[in-house]
Amino acid sequence: MRGGSGIDQRRRRIVAGALGAAVSPGFALAQGKDAARNREIYLYKGADREKKILEGAKKEREVVVYTSLNLKDSVPIVEVFERKYGGVKVQLWRSSSEKVLQRAIAEAHAGRFGCDILETNGPEMEALYREELLEEFFSPHFKDLPASAFPRHRHYVADRFNFFTIAYNTNLVKANEVPDTYEDLIQPRFAGRVGLEASDVDWFGAMVKAMGEEKGLAFFSKLAAAKPEIRSGHTLIAELVASGEIPLAAAIYNHNAERLVVKGAPIRWKALKPTFGRPNAIGVARRAPHPNAALLFADFMLSLEGQTILKERNRVPSSRAVDTHLNKFPFEMIDPVITLDEADRWEKLWSDLFLKGEKIRKESE
């Protein structure tokens, strides 16, 4: 198994949930003829690549996609894809990122390989890679992607980003009060007026590492002492800022704020240094039953057309070919090691600082 001999506890819990039993760290998938055939298709770069893929996909007739992208955004993508490639139907299954991971692992463990495309959050994609469920692939659209879209092993690629920025209510935070640095969040005037999302542990870990552990933990200790408002749900946080219930959010997905900006709500977002992002990535299944259709769908998602649809849905496309102010600032990706290998440490620190004794109001995202 790639990525070391052990399985971190968070990933063990996810995988165990998928299988209904403990999972051995030595669990590995058989490669077989299907995997070898698929790899050859996925990495082909000949001049007739597009023609071969399309012909193969039309023979396969369908592509099975597991994604965590919500239906109001994923269905429009499917509709355009099906119109563009008549005869290739998309079987879409949408759920949370952890359930996407769980289902893929459970099916593979049972010897069922029905999925062609996996598209979900970066940490779950990294876990799928470590479980050897993904295969490296080539797309001509890679040339339009930033280096940060690719992990070192290149077995998946970011098709969209979630960036953590601040957001503020323009009626409650004056223009000259808008923070320029994260340290500004702990100024006395913001005491009790800052919102945090309850599950942003990986952002917290990335920030502490970027600041230097001593300085970073000191900053978050001061932020905790200022009694921030803790809520569960990134969409909810944006709505609370827009309504004025929370004047300022310390970490919000900027696309959630932008959706309210374009509706005229009194909310604005701002990227501070360092700005961290979570990649949401797409990968092709190693044992996909429809490898040509899988590659056709991956190409479409990374193409100018597919990426433009994401932009129109106020998502943050990964392609530099799409012009959007939602990614025009320096940014870094959160290292999935924080989520997969160091989760227990960062979760305890986060809980001790912000969650103990808190009654958190929850809303689904």
N, C-alpha and C positions, 0 to 999 in steps of 0.2 A: 504494500500500500504506500502510495506516495505521501510525502510530508511527514516522515518520522514514524517511529514504531508505536507511539501511543495515540490514543484518541482523547482529546480534551473532554472535560466533564459536560460542557454544554452540548457539544456535538454528540457525545454518548447518549445524553438524554433524548435528543431529537431522534437519533437513529433507533434507540431502544423503543421509543414511542411508535416508530414506523413498523417495527418488526414484532412488537408486543413481547420482546424478550431482550436480554442482554446481547450485545453484539461484540463478537470477538475482534480485537484490533487486527487480527490476521485475515479478516474477511476480504476476499478479492474475487473479482468477476472473471469468468472464463472469457477468453478472447474470441476464439472461433473464426470460422470463415467469414461470417457476416461482418465482424469488426474489421478484418483485413480488407474486405471489399469496400466497406464504407470509407475507410481511411484513404483508399486510392481515389474514390470519388471526391472526397472532401478537399484533398490537396492538389487536385488536377489544375494545371495552369495553361493548358493548351489554347491555341487561338480559337478553337471550336467549343470552348468551355460552356459558354452561354447556351449554345444550341443543344449540346449534349445534356445539360442539366434540365432544360425545359422539356426535351423529348422524354427523358427519363421520368420527370415529375408527372407528365401527362399519362404515362403508362401506370405509374403508381396511384394516380387519381386523388390522393389525399395526403395531408400532413397533420400529424397530431401534435398539438402545442399545449404544454403545461406552463402557465404563467401566473404571476401575482399581480400583473397590471390590471387594474379594475376594469370592469366590463364597459363602462362608459367611454374608456379610452382604447381598450383592446378590440372591441367589436368594430369600430370604424376602420381600424387597420385591416382586420379580416375582410371586411366588405370590399375595400379597395383592392386588396390582394386577389380575391376571388374574381372580381370583375376583370382585372388585368390578365390573370392566367386562367381563362375559362377551362373548366374540366379538372382543376385542382382544388378540391374542397378542404377547408380547414376545420378540423375537429378541435375545438377550444375547450380546455378545462382550466378554470380560474379559481385560485384559492390563495390563502396567505403564503408567504414565502416558506415558512416552516412546513406547512402541509404539502407544498410542492416538493420540498426535499424529502419529506417522509414518504410520500407516495412513490416517488421515483426509486428510492432505496428499497421499499417494501416489495415493489414489483420485480425489481432486479433480483432480490434475494429469493423470490419465488420462481425465478426463471422466466418471467414474462417481460418482454421488451416491446411495449406498445407505443412508447413515446418517441417522437422524432426531435422535438425542439424543447429546450428548457430555458425559461426567461424569467429571472427573478433577482433578488438582492445579491450583492456581491459575496457576503459571507456564506450564504447558502450555495451559491455557485462554486465557491472554493471548496466547500464540503463535498459537493458532487464530484468535483475534480479529484479530490483525495480518495473518494470511493470508486474512482476509475469508471465513472458513468459517462464522461464526456470525451470527445475526440478533438484534436486540433483540426482547424479548417482554414481555408484561404478564401478571401473575398476581394474582388477588385476595389471595393469601397474602403478597404483598410487604409488606403492612401489619404483619406480625408479625416482620419481619426487621430487624436492626440496620443502621444506615447502613454499617457496615464490611463487610456482605455484598455490597455493590455496588461494582464499579469505576466510575470516572467515566463511561465510555462505555455502561455498563449492557447489554452484550452477553452477559453471563453473570451468575450470581448464586450465592453460596455456599449450598450445602445442608448442609454439615457443615464442622467445623473440626478441625484438628490443632493443639493448643496445646503449646508447649514449657514444661514446668515441671521443677523438680527432683524427684527421687524418692530415697528412702532406705530402708535396711533397718532396721526398728524394733528388731532385736536387736543391731545393731552401731552404730547412731547414737543416742545418748541424747537424750531429749526436749529437754534444755537445750543440746544441741549442734546441733540442726537449724538450718541457715542461715536468716537473715532477709533477707539481701542476697546478691547474687552475689559481693561482695567477701569474704564469709565463706568461700567455697569455697577461697580461697588461704591460709587459716589453716594453720599448721604441722601441726595434728592431722589434716588431710585429705590431706597429701602422699602420693601414690601410692594413694589410696583413692577417687578420683573417676573416673567413667566418662564418656566422650564417644563419640558416634556419628560414624563416619568421614565421613559425607557431609553433615553439617549446616552447610554453607558459607553458605547463605542466612541461617540463624539467627545465625551468627557475624557476617556483614556487617551485619545489622539491629542487633545488640547494639553493635557498634563505633560505628555511626552514632548510636545513641541515647545512648551514653555520652559521645560526642565522640571524634573519631578518636584524639587523643593519649592520652587517658585509657583509651579502650577497648583500643587496641593494647597499652598498658602492662599492663592487667589480664590480657589473654589471654597475654601473654609470661610473666607470673608463673604463670599456670595451667599453661602448657606446661612451665615449669621445675620444677613440682611432679610431673611425670611421670604424667599421667592415663592410665588404661587406655582404649585405643582399640579399639572393636569396630564391626563392620558389621552393621546390622540393628536397627531400633527395637524390635521385639518381643524380640529377643535381649537387648538392654540391660535391658529390664524384667525378664526372666526371671533375668538374672544378679544384679540387685539383690535380687530376691525370694529367690534361693538363697543370697545372702550372698557370692558371688564378688566382686561389686563393692558396697561399702557405700553408695555415694552416686553418683547420676547427675546431671550438670550440666544436661542438657537431654533430656527424655524426653516422648513424647506421653502426656499424662495419662490418656487413655482406655486405653492399653496397661497402665499401672499399675493403673487401676481394675478392669480385668478380673481381675487377680490379687488385688486387695483383696477383691472379693466372694467369692472362693474361699477366703478366710481366710489368704492368704499374708502374711508379715511385711514388707509394703511399704506405704509411704504416699507421696503426692505433695503438693507445695506450690507454689503460684504465687508467684513473686517479681516485683518490679517492676524493669524492664518485662517483661511477659509478651507474647511474640510468638506469633502463630499463622499457619499456612498455611491458606488457604481451599481446600477442595475444592468445586468448583463444577459447576453444571449449565447447559447451554446448548442451544438448539435450532439445528439445522443450517439454514443459509441456503437450501440447495437440497434440503431434506428431501423425500423422495417421499411421506411420510405426515405432513403438517404438523399436522393435527388431532390425530392420535394422539401426535405429539411434544409438543404443548401439553398434552394430557391427562396424559401421563406427567410432564411438568415440574410441572404443578399438583399431582399426587399426591405427588411427592417433597417439595414445599414445604408440603404440607398438614399439619394436626395429626396425621393418621393416618400419613402417611409419615414425618414427623419423629419420631413416637413409636416407630416401628419402629427407626429409627436409634438412639434412646436405649436401647431394649431390647437392642440389640446392643452396648451400651457405647461407642457412637460419640458425638460431640459435635454435636448438632443445631444448626443456625443459628437456628431459630425461637425467639423469645422466648415463644411460646405453650406451649412444652414446658418443664416445670420440671425442671432438672437442675443439680446443684452443679458439674458439669464445666465450666460457663462463667460461674459467678457470681464474677467478679473482673474488674478492669480489664484490657483487652487491646488490642493493636494487631496489624494484619495486616502481614506482611512485604511490603515493596514488591516486586512482580515485576521491577522494574528491576534489582534486585540480581542476580537469576538470569538475566535475559535480556540485559541491556545491560552489566553490570559483572562478569560471571562470572569472566573470566580474572584480574582483579585479586584478587578475594576468594579464588578457588581457590588462587592462588599464595601469598598470605599464610597461608591455612589450612594448606596443605601444608608450607610452610617451618616453621610453628610446631609442627604436630602429627603429620604423616604421614611425614616424611623419616626413613628408617631404621627405621620401625615395621613389624613383622610383624603385620598385622591379621587377627584371626580373623573369618571371615565366615560369616554365616548369611542365608538368604533371609528376607524379611519375611513 
